[in-house]
Amino acid sequence: MATKRHNLEMIVYACLNRLTDGTPLSATTDISSDADQRVHEGKRCIKLLSKQLAKYKKRICLQAEDITVHGVMDECTGYLVVCEPNYPHILAFSFLDELMKEFSILYTSSVVKSVRRPYAFIEFDSFLQKTRQKYNSSRALASRINLAEMTNDLNLHPPTYLKMHQLEPPPAPPPLTPSAPTSTTLSLSHRHDSLTHTLNNGVLANGTVSKDPPSIGVVLKLKPVPWYGWLALILVVPCMLLDLYRGVVALSMSSLEGLDGPSPWHGIFFLAELLLQVTQVHLLWRYKKFRKLGTLGCTVFILILCGFLLDVREGWLCILYILVSILLSIATYGRPFEKKLPRFHI
């Protein structure tokens, strides 16, 4: 029985803090003995977060070693919950949403701002405990909660993901000792390495928190290819095969003496057009830093090459090549990033 409880994914601790100064307003007190260590770590994380909540957006998620802290902010109050690492994000944010709705009904923002002592709303703890017990019971959740609206809201407004090193201050460098030149050199080198490590990990950059996508845990991927993008991909395949064939034929025929055929430049233009089309398909399918500028440049060059190839190619084919290239560019512009959080659905 003890093993089953230990493996249960659960909410460990929850609390409310005022945004302006981090003053605790209420917190759960029904803490079991086997969760004390996680509660201790959660309180340390909440202490680091409490005075920085106002600078973040509506939702945050802090990933620590043994716990995950989720947070939701309204006008003047921050709602925080400490969960086990595998507890689904959507349940944690749904839990916080219930707390926020109930608390805003009971207390106005002016009342919260006028509080002078910690835990002034300790009577709210009874609702905290009751809601926490509901969200720790999968059987109760199955019939009492609808996650469709929360799922849509999280997809539209994903939280900011944080790591512990973004909250903890960087270690202070050792004091300089002018009397020991070797020690001074080592100390300066240590400070330089420490600053480089801090910047590379996205903690500090010109005095602001850097949200480098690999460090904050948001899964980044391109949106699906639109229908006109698939149409362009279907049309570009025969265009590329035709360019390959005509380019090879033009180069081979131009090498025969006494044959009045296309010049070698025509073969080069056909193969160059093929290369530009392959580049556009690659930029549509894969993310590159300057993908939009690159696909636009490919379209311009294909337009120029079609002008050079008018004497050996039908006019309607030139128009088709240009339209396919424009469709590929538009589809590339229509595929921005979408940010998707892990474990949205349960």
C-alpha positions in Angstrom: 0.0 0.0 0.0 2.9 2.4 0.8 4.5 1.7 -2.6 1.3 2.6 -4.4 1.0 5.9 -2.6 4.6 6.8 -3.3 4.1 6.2 -7.0 1.0 8.4 -7.2 1.3 11.6 -9.1 -0.1 14.3 -6.9 -0.3 17.9 -5.9 2.0 18.4 -2.9 1.5 22.0 -1.8 -0.3 25.2 -2.8 -0.2 28.8 -1.8 -1.3 32.3 -2.7 1.0 35.4 -2.7 0.6 39.1 -3.4 2.3 40.1 -6.6 3.7 43.5 -5.5 5.8 42.2 -2.6 5.4 38.4 -2.4 3.5 38.5 0.9 1.9 35.0 1.5 -1.9 35.2 1.7 -2.9 31.6 2.3 -1.5 28.1 1.9 -2.3 24.4 2.4 -1.4 23.0 5.7 -2.5 19.3 5.4 1.0 18.1 4.6 1.8 14.4 4.8 5.1 13.2 6.2 6.3 11.5 3.0 5.9 14.8 1.1 7.8 17.0 3.6 11.0 17.0 1.6 9.2 18.0 -1.6 7.3 20.7 0.3 10.6 22.1 1.7 12.0 22.3 -1.9 8.7 23.7 -3.2 8.7 26.5 -0.5 12.3 27.4 -1.5 11.3 27.7 -5.1 8.2 29.7 -4.2 10.4 32.1 -2.1 12.6 32.7 -5.1 9.6 33.1 -7.4 7.3 35.2 -5.2 9.1 38.6 -5.7 9.5 38.1 -9.5 6.0 37.0 -10.4 4.9 40.4 -11.5 7.3 40.5 -14.5 6.0 37.2 -16.0 2.9 36.7 -18.1 -0.3 35.0 -17.1 1.2 31.5 -16.5 4.6 30.1 -15.5 6.0 26.7 -15.0 9.2 26.1 -13.0 10.9 22.8 -13.4 13.1 21.8 -10.5 14.9 18.5 -9.7 12.1 16.6 -7.8 9.1 18.9 -8.3 7.3 21.2 -10.7 5.9 24.6 -9.7 3.0 26.0 -11.7 1.8 29.6 -11.3 -1.1 31.7 -12.5 -1.3 35.5 -11.9 -4.2 37.9 -12.0 -4.3 41.6 -11.2 -2.7 41.5 -7.8 -2.4 37.8 -6.7 -0.2 34.9 -7.7 -1.5 31.4 -7.3 1.2 28.7 -7.0 1.1 24.9 -6.7 3.9 22.4 -6.2 3.4 19.1 -8.0 5.3 15.9 -8.5 7.3 16.1 -11.8 4.9 13.8 -13.8 1.7 15.5 -12.7 -0.1 16.7 -15.9 0.3 20.4 -16.6 -3.3 20.8 -17.7 -4.6 19.5 -14.3 -2.2 21.8 -12.4 -3.4 24.9 -14.3 -7.0 23.8 -14.0 -6.5 23.5 -10.2 -5.1 27.0 -10.1 -7.9 28.3 -12.3 -10.4 27.1 -9.7 -8.5 28.8 -6.9 -8.3 32.0 -8.8 -12.1 32.1 -9.6 -13.1 31.3 -6.0 -10.6 33.8 -4.4 -11.7 36.6 -6.7 -15.3 36.1 -5.7 -14.5 36.2 -2.0 -11.9 39.0 -2.0 -11.5 42.1 -4.1 -8.2 43.5 -5.3 -8.4 46.5 -3.0 -8.8 44.1 0.0 -5.7 42.1 -1.1 -3.7 45.3 -1.5 -4.6 46.6 1.9 -3.3 43.4 3.7 -0.5 44.2 6.3 0.3 40.8 7.7 1.2 37.4 6.2 -1.5 34.7 5.8 -4.3 37.2 6.2 -6.7 34.9 4.3 -5.8 31.7 6.1 -9.6 30.8 6.1 -9.2 30.2 2.4 -7.1 27.1 3.4 -10.2 25.0 3.7 -11.1 25.5 0.0 -7.4 24.9 -0.9 -7.4 21.6 0.9 -10.8 20.5 -0.5 -9.7 21.3 -4.1 -6.3 19.7 -3.7 -7.9 16.4 -2.5 -10.2 16.5 -5.6 -7.3 16.9 -8.0 -5.4 14.1 -6.3 -8.2 11.7 -6.9 -8.4 10.5 -10.5 -11.8 8.9 -9.9 -13.3 12.2 -8.7 -11.7 14.1 -11.6 -13.2 11.8 -14.2 -16.7 13.0 -13.5 -16.2 16.5 -12.1 -14.0 18.4 -14.4 -14.0 19.4 -18.1 -10.6 20.1 -19.5 -11.6 21.1 -23.1 -11.8 24.8 -22.4 -8.5 24.8 -20.4 -6.8 22.8 -23.2 -7.8 25.4 -25.8 -6.7 28.3 -23.5 -3.3 26.7 -22.9 -2.7 26.2 -26.6 -3.5 29.9 -27.2 -1.6 31.2 -24.2 1.1 28.8 -23.2 3.0 29.5 -19.9 6.6 30.7 -19.6 8.9 27.8 -18.7 11.7 28.5 -16.2 14.7 26.6 -14.8 16.2 27.0 -11.4 19.3 28.6 -12.7 17.2 31.5 -14.0 16.0 32.3 -10.4 19.1 31.7 -8.3 21.7 34.5 -8.3 25.1 33.6 -9.9 27.8 32.7 -7.5 29.9 35.6 -6.3 33.5 35.6 -7.7 36.4 35.2 -5.2 38.0 38.4 -4.0 41.0 39.7 -5.9 44.4 39.7 -4.2 46.8 42.3 -5.7 49.8 40.9 -3.9 49.5 37.6 -5.9 49.6 38.1 -9.6 48.9 34.5 -10.5 45.8 34.4 -8.2 44.5 37.6 -9.8 44.8 36.1 -13.2 43.0 33.0 -12.2 40.2 35.0 -10.5 39.7 37.2 -13.6 39.5 34.1 -15.7 37.0 32.5 -13.4 34.8 35.6 -13.5 35.0 35.6 -17.3 34.0 31.9 -17.5 31.2 32.4 -15.0 29.8 35.4 -17.0 30.1 33.4 -20.3 28.3 30.4 -18.7 25.5 32.7 -17.4 25.0 34.3 -20.8 25.1 31.0 -22.7 22.4 29.5 -20.4 20.1 32.5 -20.9 20.0 33.8 -17.3 21.3 37.3 -17.9 21.6 39.4 -21.0 21.7 43.2 -20.8 20.0 42.9 -17.4 17.0 40.9 -18.6 16.0 37.3 -18.4 16.7 35.6 -21.7 14.1 33.0 -22.9 16.2 30.9 -25.2 13.8 28.2 -26.5 16.1 25.2 -25.7 16.5 26.3 -22.1 12.9 27.0 -21.2 11.5 23.7 -22.2 8.9 24.8 -24.8 8.7 22.4 -27.7 9.0 24.5 -30.9 7.9 23.2 -34.3 6.5 24.7 -37.5 2.8 24.8 -38.1 1.4 22.2 -40.6 1.8 22.8 -44.3 -1.3 24.6 -45.7 -3.3 23.2 -48.5 -1.8 25.5 -51.1 1.7 24.4 -49.9 0.8 20.8 -50.6 -0.5 21.9 -54.1 2.8 23.6 -54.8 4.8 20.5 -53.6 2.7 18.3 -56.0 3.3 20.7 -58.9 7.0 21.3 -58.3 7.9 17.6 -58.7 7.2 17.4 -62.5 8.7 20.8 -62.9 12.0 19.6 -61.3 12.1 16.4 -63.4 11.5 18.4 -66.6 14.3 20.9 -65.7 16.7 18.0 -65.0 15.8 16.3 -68.3 16.0 19.5 -70.4 19.2 20.7 -68.6 21.1 17.4 -69.3 19.8 17.3 -72.9 20.8 20.9 -73.6 24.3 20.4 -72.2 24.8 17.1 -74.2 23.5 18.6 -77.5 25.5 21.8 -77.2 28.7 19.7 -77.1 28.1 18.3 -80.6 29.8 20.2 -83.3 27.8 21.4 -86.3 24.4 20.9 -84.5 22.2 23.8 -84.4 20.7 23.3 -80.9 20.5 25.1 -77.5 23.5 26.7 -76.1 25.2 25.3 -73.0 23.9 28.3 -71.1 20.4 27.0 -71.5 21.4 23.8 -69.8 23.0 25.7 -67.0 19.8 27.8 -66.6 17.6 24.7 -66.4 19.8 23.1 -63.8 20.1 26.4 -61.8 16.3 26.6 -61.8 16.1 23.0 -60.5 18.5 23.9 -57.7 16.4 26.9 -56.7 13.2 24.8 -56.6 14.9 22.2 -54.4 16.0 25.0 -52.1 12.5 26.3 -51.8 11.1 22.9 -51.0 13.8 22.5 -48.3 13.0 25.9 -46.8 9.3 25.1 -46.7 9.8 21.7 -45.0 12.6 22.6 -42.6 13.3 25.5 -40.3 16.2 27.8 -41.3 17.2 31.1 -39.8 16.6 33.2 -42.9 14.0 30.9 -44.6 11.6 33.6 -45.5 14.3 35.8 -47.1 15.8 32.7 -48.8 12.5 31.6 -50.4 11.8 35.1 -51.6 15.2 35.3 -53.2 14.6 32.0 -55.0 11.4 33.3 -56.5 13.1 36.4 -57.8 15.9 34.3 -59.4 13.4 31.9 -61.0 11.6 34.8 -62.5 14.8 36.0 -64.0 15.7 32.6 -65.3 12.3 32.2 -66.9 13.0 35.4 -68.9 16.3 33.9 -70.2 14.5 30.6 -71.1 11.6 32.1 -73.1 13.3 31.3 -76.4 13.4 27.5 -75.7 10.4 27.1 -73.5 6.7 27.7 -74.0 5.2 30.8 -72.4 2.6 28.9 -70.3 5.3 26.7 -68.8 7.2 29.8 -67.7 4.0 31.1 -66.0 3.6 27.7 -64.3 7.1 27.7 -62.9 6.7 31.3 -61.6 3.3 30.5 -60.0 4.7 27.3 -58.3 7.6 29.3 -56.9 5.3 32.0 -55.6 3.0 29.3 -54.0 6.1 27.8 -52.3 7.1 31.2 -50.9 3.6 32.0 -49.6 3.4 28.6 -48.0 6.8 29.1 -46.3 5.6 32.5 -44.9 2.4 30.7 -43.7 4.3 28.2 -41.5 5.4 30.1 -38.4 6.3 28.4 -35.1 3.7 26.9 -32.9 4.5 26.4 -29.2 3.2 23.3 -27.7 3.6 22.2 -24.1 4.2 18.6 -23.2 1.4 16.5 -21.5 -1.5 18.9 -22.4 -3.9 16.0 -22.7 -4.4 13.2 -20.2 
